């Protein structure tokens, strides 16, 4: 597994040379949100597509 420093370095290497600081901040923001989501899914579990469709079916009025 990559360290956080390695992940950030890889992220920076993927960006074009003329990227802005805002581009870097946005990529870091997305990376952080994805990592948090994966951690939550690991701890709390995930919901199957069928379960989601059933839950949404209760909210949607035909």
Residue, then its C-alpha position, 0 to 999 in steps of 0.5 A: x500500500x502506498x504511503x500518503x506522501x507517495x499518493x500525493x507525489x503520484x497525484x502531482x505527477x499526473x497533473x500537467x506542468x501548468x496546473x494551478x494551485x486550485x487544480x492541486x487543491x481540488x485533486x487533493x480534496x477528491x482524493x481525501x473524500x474517496x479515501x474517507x468513503x472507502x474507510x467508511x465502507x470498510x467499517x460500516x459495510x456497503x449497501x447493494x444496488x438492490x437495497x438502494x433501489x428498494x429504499x429509493x422506491x419507497x421515496x419516489x411517488x409514481 
